[in-house]
């Protein structure tokens, strides 16, 4: 059961990067106020998603919380490494 927390942390990070990718690709410099709303709104949504998952994991115990955090950061490091190669 604790392995699911690692997978959940990994999936939340994949969703996080997907949302960032979509936000960056849909920005238009002609509408600066819409850009600010989109960036801030997306950031709040991503932070809330991460916070809810970590809160749920740490309520189950320290090990599930740390596994969630490890899954999140491991996928983050792998993605950064892969993008640095291209």
C-alpha positions in Angstrom: 0.0 0.0 0.0 2.8 2.4 0.7 4.2 2.0 -2.8 1.0 3.6 -4.1 2.1 6.8 -2.4 5.3 6.8 -4.4 3.3 6.3 -7.6 0.9 9.0 -6.6 3.7 11.5 -6.0 5.2 10.6 -9.4 1.9 11.0 -11.2 1.2 14.4 -9.5 4.6 15.6 -10.8 3.8 14.4 -14.3 0.5 16.3 -14.1 2.3 19.3 -12.7 4.7 19.5 -15.7 1.9 18.8 -18.2 0.0 21.8 -16.8 3.1 24.0 -16.9 3.7 22.9 -20.5 0.2 23.7 -21.5 0.3 27.1 -19.8 3.5 28.2 -21.4 2.3 27.1 -24.9 -0.9 29.0 -24.6 0.5 32.3 -23.5 0.0 35.3 -25.8 1.9 38.5 -25.2 -0.9 40.6 -26.7 -3.0 40.0 -23.6 -0.8 40.6 -20.5 -3.5 40.6 -17.9 -4.8 37.2 -19.2 -1.2 35.9 -19.1 -0.8 36.9 -15.4 -4.2 35.3 -14.5 -3.3 32.1 -16.3 0.2 31.9 -14.7 -1.0 32.7 -11.2 -4.1 30.6 -11.4 -2.2 27.6 -12.8 0.5 27.9 -10.0 -2.2 28.0 -7.3 -3.9 25.0 -8.8 -0.6 23.0 -9.0 0.4 24.0 -5.5 -3.0 23.0 -4.1 -2.8 19.6 -5.9 0.6 18.9 -4.4 -0.4 20.2 -0.9 -3.5 18.0 -0.8 -1.6 14.9 -1.8 1.2 15.5 0.7 -1.3 16.3 3.4 -3.2 13.1 2.7 0.1 11.1 2.7 1.5 12.5 5.9 -1.9 11.9 7.6 -1.3 8.2 6.9 2.2 8.4 8.5 5.7 9.6 8.0 6.7 6.8 5.6 3.9 7.4 3.1 4.6 11.1 3.2 8.2 10.7 2.5 7.5 8.1 -0.2 5.2 10.6 -1.9 7.8 13.3 -1.7 10.5 11.0 -3.0 8.3 10.0 -6.0 7.6 13.6 -6.7 11.3 14.6 -6.6 12.6 11.6 -8.4 10.4 12.1 -11.4 11.3 15.8 -11.3 15.0 15.0 -11.4 14.6 12.5 -14.2 12.6 15.0 -16.3 15.2 17.7 -15.8 18.0 15.4 -16.7 16.2 14.2 -19.9 15.5 17.8 -20.9 19.1 18.8 -20.3 20.2 16.1 -22.8 18.0 17.4 -25.6 
